[in-house]
Amino acid sequence: FGCAISVFNGSMINRLKINPLIITLGTMMILRGTGTAICNATDVICLDPRLTFLFTCSIGGIIPLSLVFLAAVFLWIVILLNRTVTGTNLFVIGTNYYAGHINGILVERVRLFVFLLAGILYSIGGLFWASRMNSGSVSIGDNLMLLVLSSCVIGGTKISGGKGNPLSVLLGVFLIQTINNMMSLLALPVSMQMLITGVVLIISLSVERLLRPKYKRRGI
């Protein structure tokens, strides 16, 4: 289902030239409203052993299955971005959409592939999260969106596209998670934790902007 939604988003962007942020936010609100109506605004409890197996399963009783999956996906993404033509095309399109067209890159096809890949990954991620919580909720990921964005920005990923490194993003995730764990140990209220995370995001964006060459900041 996640793949179908992603393909729909990618198709709408390719055909109607809708801003990706707008279309994804729009479909998110539609799905959230639909899910809320179906579940009557309550969490869905699931104790199916086939679902809880994803979180409780481990290799040799030591290495969690989720960690193995993360390592496999990380390695595959690194190879995709740095060792394939598709990865090179992604950076070209992210840097300059029209330059991709001029250089003969099938921009629409590459973009649709990215959305399809994203749909696969966040669908599997949702299964792992539901396995961990033994339940499902339309609001289960609300507190993760800002954390994910902060991790990517701190890891050096440009919001406008064209620059990003999986290893740097992974380090950004560790940094954000370390900050969250410290705030939890200090028993800070949720409101204060959100405030600090927002400040970290703004600072990281500002630093990235200031470190750019002047001609880039001027849009030349």
VEXFISE-392194 format. One record per residue (C-alpha): chain; residue in one letter; x, y, z. Coordinates in nm, 2 decimals. Layout:
// residues N
NODE,A,a,X,Y,Z $
...
END
This chain:
// residues 220
NODE,A,f,0.00,0.00,0.00 $
NODE,A,g,0.28,0.24,0.08 $
NODE,A,c,0.43,0.17,-0.26 $
NODE,A,a,0.10,0.25,-0.43 $
NODE,A,i,0.08,0.59,-0.24 $
NODE,A,s,0.44,0.67,-0.34 $
NODE,A,v,0.38,0.59,-0.70 $
NODE,A,f,0.07,0.81,-0.69 $
NODE,A,n,0.27,1.10,-0.55 $
NODE,A,g,0.55,1.06,-0.80 $
NODE,A,s,0.30,1.04,-1.09 $
NODE,A,m,0.12,1.35,-0.97 $
NODE,A,i,0.45,1.54,-0.95 $
NODE,A,n,0.56,1.42,-1.29 $
NODE,A,r,0.23,1.49,-1.47 $
NODE,A,l,0.10,1.80,-1.30 $
NODE,A,k,0.44,1.95,-1.18 $
NODE,A,i,0.31,1.98,-0.83 $
NODE,A,n,0.56,2.07,-0.56 $
NODE,A,p,0.67,1.74,-0.39 $
NODE,A,l,0.63,1.88,-0.04 $
NODE,A,i,0.27,1.99,-0.11 $
NODE,A,i,0.16,1.66,-0.26 $
NODE,A,t,0.32,1.45,0.01 $
NODE,A,l,0.17,1.66,0.28 $
NODE,A,g,-0.17,1.65,0.11 $
NODE,A,t,-0.17,1.27,0.08 $
NODE,A,m,-0.05,1.24,0.44 $
NODE,A,m,-0.35,1.44,0.56 $
NODE,A,i,-0.59,1.23,0.35 $
NODE,A,l,-0.45,0.90,0.48 $
NODE,A,r,-0.44,1.03,0.84 $
NODE,A,g,-0.80,1.14,0.82 $
NODE,A,t,-0.90,0.81,0.66 $
NODE,A,g,-0.72,0.61,0.92 $
NODE,A,t,-0.87,0.81,1.20 $
NODE,A,a,-1.22,0.74,1.06 $
NODE,A,i,-1.16,0.37,1.02 $
NODE,A,c,-1.01,0.32,1.37 $
NODE,A,n,-1.25,0.56,1.54 $
NODE,A,a,-0.95,0.77,1.66 $
NODE,A,t,-0.82,0.49,1.87 $
NODE,A,d,-0.51,0.28,1.86 $
NODE,A,v,-0.53,-0.07,1.70 $
NODE,A,i,-0.37,-0.33,1.93 $
NODE,A,c,-0.21,-0.62,1.75 $
NODE,A,l,-0.05,-0.92,1.93 $
NODE,A,d,-0.01,-1.13,1.63 $
NODE,A,p,0.31,-1.33,1.67 $
NODE,A,r,0.39,-1.29,1.30 $
NODE,A,l,0.41,-0.91,1.36 $
NODE,A,t,0.59,-0.91,1.70 $
NODE,A,f,0.85,-1.15,1.55 $
NODE,A,l,1.00,-0.86,1.35 $
NODE,A,f,1.10,-0.68,1.67 $
NODE,A,t,1.18,-0.98,1.90 $
NODE,A,c,1.37,-1.19,1.65 $
NODE,A,s,1.75,-1.18,1.67 $
NODE,A,i,2.04,-1.37,1.52 $
NODE,A,g,2.22,-1.59,1.77 $
NODE,A,g,2.01,-1.42,2.04 $
NODE,A,i,2.25,-1.11,2.02 $
NODE,A,i,2.20,-0.92,1.70 $
NODE,A,p,1.84,-0.79,1.65 $
NODE,A,l,1.68,-0.85,1.31 $
NODE,A,s,1.60,-0.47,1.28 $
NODE,A,l,1.97,-0.39,1.31 $
NODE,A,v,2.06,-0.64,1.04 $
NODE,A,f,1.79,-0.49,0.81 $
NODE,A,l,1.93,-0.14,0.88 $
NODE,A,a,2.28,-0.24,0.79 $
NODE,A,a,2.16,-0.41,0.47 $
NODE,A,v,1.96,-0.11,0.36 $
NODE,A,f,2.24,0.13,0.45 $
NODE,A,l,2.50,-0.07,0.25 $
NODE,A,w,2.26,-0.09,-0.05 $
NODE,A,i,2.19,0.28,-0.04 $
NODE,A,v,2.56,0.36,-0.03 $
NODE,A,i,2.62,0.14,-0.33 $
NODE,A,l,2.32,0.29,-0.52 $
NODE,A,l,2.43,0.65,-0.47 $
NODE,A,n,2.80,0.61,-0.52 $
NODE,A,r,2.85,0.32,-0.76 $
NODE,A,t,2.56,0.33,-1.01 $
NODE,A,v,2.44,0.55,-1.29 $
NODE,A,t,2.11,0.60,-1.11 $
NODE,A,g,2.28,0.74,-0.81 $
NODE,A,t,2.48,0.99,-1.03 $
NODE,A,n,2.15,1.09,-1.20 $
NODE,A,l,1.99,1.15,-0.87 $
NODE,A,f,2.25,1.40,-0.77 $
NODE,A,v,2.24,1.57,-1.11 $
NODE,A,i,1.86,1.61,-1.09 $
NODE,A,g,1.88,1.73,-0.73 $
NODE,A,t,2.13,1.99,-0.82 $
NODE,A,n,1.96,2.11,-1.14 $
NODE,A,y,1.64,1.96,-1.27 $
NODE,A,y,1.67,2.12,-1.61 $
NODE,A,a,2.03,2.01,-1.65 $
NODE,A,g,1.92,1.66,-1.61 $
NODE,A,h,1.68,1.70,-1.90 $
NODE,A,i,1.94,1.86,-2.12 $
NODE,A,n,2.19,1.57,-2.04 $
NODE,A,g,1.93,1.31,-2.16 $
NODE,A,i,1.84,1.18,-1.81 $
NODE,A,l,1.49,1.04,-1.79 $
NODE,A,v,1.40,1.27,-1.50 $
NODE,A,e,1.04,1.15,-1.46 $
NODE,A,r,1.14,0.79,-1.45 $
NODE,A,v,1.42,0.85,-1.20 $
NODE,A,r,1.19,1.05,-0.98 $
NODE,A,l,0.93,0.78,-0.98 $
NODE,A,f,1.19,0.52,-0.89 $
NODE,A,v,1.29,0.73,-0.59 $
NODE,A,f,0.93,0.76,-0.47 $
NODE,A,l,0.88,0.39,-0.52 $
NODE,A,l,1.19,0.31,-0.32 $
NODE,A,a,1.09,0.55,-0.04 $
NODE,A,g,0.75,0.38,-0.03 $
NODE,A,i,0.91,0.04,0.01 $
NODE,A,l,1.14,0.16,0.29 $
NODE,A,y,0.89,0.35,0.50 $
NODE,A,s,0.63,0.06,0.46 $
NODE,A,i,0.89,-0.18,0.61 $
NODE,A,g,0.99,0.07,0.87 $
NODE,A,g,0.62,0.11,0.97 $
NODE,A,l,0.60,-0.27,1.02 $
NODE,A,f,0.91,-0.27,1.24 $
NODE,A,w,0.77,0.02,1.44 $
NODE,A,a,0.43,-0.15,1.48 $
NODE,A,s,0.61,-0.47,1.58 $
NODE,A,r,0.79,-0.28,1.85 $
NODE,A,m,0.48,-0.10,1.99 $
NODE,A,n,0.24,-0.40,1.94 $
NODE,A,s,-0.01,-0.15,1.80 $
NODE,A,g,-0.08,0.09,1.52 $
NODE,A,s,-0.19,0.46,1.53 $
NODE,A,v,-0.23,0.73,1.27 $
NODE,A,s,-0.03,0.96,1.50 $
NODE,A,i,0.25,0.72,1.58 $
NODE,A,g,0.51,0.90,1.37 $
NODE,A,d,0.42,1.26,1.45 $
NODE,A,n,0.72,1.31,1.67 $
NODE,A,l,0.95,1.15,1.42 $
NODE,A,m,0.92,1.38,1.13 $
NODE,A,l,1.11,1.67,1.29 $
NODE,A,l,1.38,1.42,1.42 $
NODE,A,v,1.43,1.27,1.07 $
NODE,A,l,1.45,1.62,0.91 $
NODE,A,s,1.70,1.73,1.18 $
NODE,A,s,1.91,1.42,1.13 $
NODE,A,c,1.93,1.47,0.75 $
NODE,A,v,2.02,1.84,0.78 $
NODE,A,i,2.28,1.79,1.05 $
NODE,A,g,2.42,1.51,0.83 $
NODE,A,g,2.48,1.76,0.55 $
NODE,A,t,2.19,1.69,0.33 $
NODE,A,k,2.07,1.99,0.13 $
NODE,A,i,1.69,2.04,0.16 $
NODE,A,s,1.70,2.18,-0.20 $
NODE,A,g,1.87,1.86,-0.33 $
NODE,A,g,2.19,1.77,-0.50 $
NODE,A,k,2.40,1.69,-0.19 $
NODE,A,g,2.38,1.42,0.07 $
NODE,A,n,2.58,1.13,0.22 $
NODE,A,p,2.43,0.82,0.38 $
NODE,A,l,2.71,0.80,0.64 $
NODE,A,s,2.68,1.16,0.74 $
NODE,A,v,2.30,1.12,0.78 $
NODE,A,l,2.36,0.81,0.99 $
NODE,A,l,2.59,1.01,1.22 $
NODE,A,g,2.32,1.28,1.23 $
NODE,A,v,2.07,1.02,1.35 $
NODE,A,f,2.31,0.91,1.63 $
NODE,A,l,2.37,1.27,1.73 $
NODE,A,i,1.99,1.36,1.74 $
NODE,A,q,1.92,1.03,1.93 $
NODE,A,t,2.20,1.11,2.18 $
NODE,A,i,2.05,1.45,2.24 $
NODE,A,n,1.70,1.29,2.29 $
NODE,A,n,1.84,1.04,2.53 $
NODE,A,m,2.01,1.31,2.73 $
NODE,A,m,1.69,1.51,2.75 $
NODE,A,s,1.50,1.20,2.86 $
NODE,A,l,1.76,1.13,3.14 $
NODE,A,l,1.73,1.49,3.25 $
NODE,A,a,1.35,1.43,3.27 $
NODE,A,l,1.28,1.74,3.06 $
NODE,A,p,0.91,1.79,2.97 $
NODE,A,v,0.81,1.70,2.61 $
NODE,A,s,0.75,2.07,2.53 $
NODE,A,m,1.11,2.15,2.62 $
NODE,A,q,1.24,1.86,2.42 $
NODE,A,m,1.06,1.98,2.11 $
NODE,A,l,1.19,2.33,2.17 $
NODE,A,i,1.55,2.22,2.19 $
NODE,A,t,1.52,1.99,1.88 $
NODE,A,g,1.37,2.28,1.69 $
NODE,A,v,1.66,2.51,1.80 $
NODE,A,v,1.91,2.24,1.69 $
NODE,A,l,1.75,2.22,1.35 $
NODE,A,i,1.75,2.60,1.30 $
NODE,A,i,2.12,2.62,1.41 $
NODE,A,s,2.22,2.34,1.17 $
NODE,A,l,2.04,2.50,0.88 $
NODE,A,s,2.20,2.84,0.96 $
NODE,A,v,2.55,2.69,0.98 $
NODE,A,e,2.51,2.51,0.65 $
NODE,A,r,2.39,2.83,0.49 $
NODE,A,l,2.67,3.04,0.63 $
NODE,A,l,2.94,2.79,0.52 $
NODE,A,r,2.84,2.80,0.16 $
NODE,A,p,3.05,3.01,-0.08 $
NODE,A,k,2.92,3.36,-0.12 $
NODE,A,y,2.83,3.32,-0.48 $
NODE,A,k,2.61,3.02,-0.40 $
NODE,A,r,2.43,3.21,-0.13 $
NODE,A,r,2.36,3.48,-0.39 $
NODE,A,g,2.20,3.22,-0.61 $
NODE,A,i,2.46,3.26,-0.89 $
END
